[in-house]
């Protein structure tokens, strides 16, 4: 499953409308996202991530925390996860993901990376993966671990009322 630039724009608009959109490294970097649900972390200038995006514009979302979180974490950059954190849902990175940790956490859903920027690959630390396993869970991916609505919604900017109808 790869998200197109159009898909990313729709998720970005939805996160903006919900107040869960950040440009560049978010203020909660290092901890858990501040709320369950859709979290979108964009490039520092809001542009589409490509292999020519300046490195200063590419965020790395770090989650080195204890606790739990559910939803979709969509990052136009990289993700680094460690600690005793349980995440349910989807982690989608347009660049790299590094998973390592010594806690008892887990990822229950899916982790997807696209390596848009460089040729380095996603890294799952072989020394610690026993303590931070990934288990594919389709329902958690679909509903963000119960944090995302399964109802229809209008994509921002695609609906308008016509007078007289």
C-alpha positions in Angstrom: 0.0 0.0 0.0 1.5 3.3 -1.1 -0.2 6.6 -0.7 -0.1 8.9 -3.8 0.5 12.6 -3.5 -3.2 13.1 -3.9 -3.8 10.7 -0.9 -1.3 12.6 1.1 -2.9 15.9 0.3 -6.3 14.6 1.4 -4.9 13.3 4.7 -3.0 16.6 5.2 -6.3 18.5 4.7 -8.2 16.3 7.1 -5.5 16.6 9.7 -5.4 20.4 9.3 -9.2 20.5 9.8 -8.8 18.5 13.0 -5.8 20.4 14.4 -3.5 17.4 14.2 -1.2 18.7 11.4 2.4 19.9 12.0 5.1 21.3 9.7 8.6 20.1 10.5 9.5 18.3 13.8 6.4 18.6 16.0 6.5 20.1 19.5 5.8 16.7 21.1 8.8 15.1 19.3 10.4 12.5 21.6 7.1 11.6 23.3 3.8 10.2 22.1 1.6 12.1 19.7 -0.8 14.3 21.8 -4.0 12.6 20.7 -5.2 9.4 19.2 -6.4 9.5 15.6 -4.9 10.9 12.5 -1.5 12.7 13.0 0.2 14.3 9.9 3.7 15.6 10.1 4.7 17.5 6.9 8.0 18.9 5.6 9.0 22.1 7.2 7.8 24.1 4.2 4.8 22.0 3.4 6.1 20.8 0.1 5.9 17.3 -1.4 8.8 15.2 -0.2 11.2 14.2 -3.0 14.8 13.1 -3.2 15.7 16.8 -3.8 14.0 18.2 -0.7 16.6 20.0 1.4 17.5 17.9 4.5 16.6 20.9 6.8 13.0 20.5 5.6 12.7 16.8 6.3 11.3 16.0 9.7 12.2 13.0 11.8 9.5 12.1 14.3 11.0 10.5 17.4 8.9 8.5 19.8 11.0 7.4 22.7 8.4 7.1 25.3 6.3 4.8 27.5 2.5 4.4 27.0 0.1 3.6 24.2 -1.2 5.4 21.2 -3.8 4.5 18.4 -4.3 6.0 15.0 -2.5 6.8 11.8 0.9 8.5 12.0 1.7 9.8 8.5 5.1 11.5 8.2 6.6 13.3 5.1 10.0 12.3 6.5 11.4 9.6 8.8 10.2 8.0 12.0 12.3 6.7 14.9 10.6 4.6 17.6 11.9 3.0 20.8 10.8 2.6 24.4 8.0 0.8 26.1 5.3 2.1 23.7 2.3 0.2 22.3 1.1 1.6 19.0 -2.1 0.4 17.3 -2.8 1.4 13.7 -0.7 2.6 10.8 2.8 4.2 10.8 3.4 5.6 7.3 6.8 7.2 6.6 7.7 8.7 3.2 11.4 8.1 4.1 12.9 5.7 6.7 11.7 4.1 9.9 14.0 2.9 12.7 12.6 0.6 15.3 14.6 -0.3 18.3 13.9 -0.6 22.0 14.4 -2.4 25.2 10.9 -2.0 26.6 7.9 -4.3 26.3 6.0 -2.3 23.7 4.7 -3.4 20.3 3.3 -2.2 17.0 -0.1 -3.8 16.3 -1.1 -2.8 12.7 1.3 -2.0 9.9 4.5 0.0 9.3 5.1 1.3 5.7 8.1 3.2 4.4 8.8 4.5 0.9 12.4 5.7 1.1 11.7 8.7 -1.1 14.8 10.7 -0.1 17.7 8.3 0.1 18.9 4.8 -0.5 19.3 3.8 3.1 16.8 1.3 4.2 14.4 1.0 7.1 16.1 -0.5 10.1 14.6 -2.9 12.7 17.2 -3.4 15.4 18.0 -7.1 15.5 19.2 -6.8 19.0 16.0 -5.5 20.4 13.2 -6.6 18.1 12.1 -9.3 20.5 11.1 -6.5 22.9 9.3 -4.4 20.3 7.6 -6.7 17.8 5.5 -5.7 14.9 2.3 -7.8 14.4 0.2 -7.2 11.4 -3.4 -6.4 12.4 -5.7 -5.5 9.5 -8.6 -4.1 11.6 -6.1 -1.8 13.5 -4.8 -0.5 10.2 -8.3 0.1 8.9 -9.6 1.9 12.0 -6.5 3.2 13.6 -6.8 0.9 16.6 -10.4 2.1 17.1 -9.4 5.8 16.9 -10.5 6.6 13.4 -14.1 6.8 12.2 -15.3 4.2 9.7 -18.0 6.5 8.4 -17.9 8.4 5.2 -16.7 12.0 5.2 -16.4 14.7 2.7 -12.9 15.5 1.5 -12.3 19.2 2.3 -12.9 21.4 -0.7 -15.0 18.9 -2.7 -18.5 19.9 -1.5 -20.5 23.0 -2.0 -24.2 23.8 -1.8 -25.9 25.3 -4.8 -28.5 27.9 -4.1 -32.0 27.1 -5.2 -31.7 23.4 -5.0 
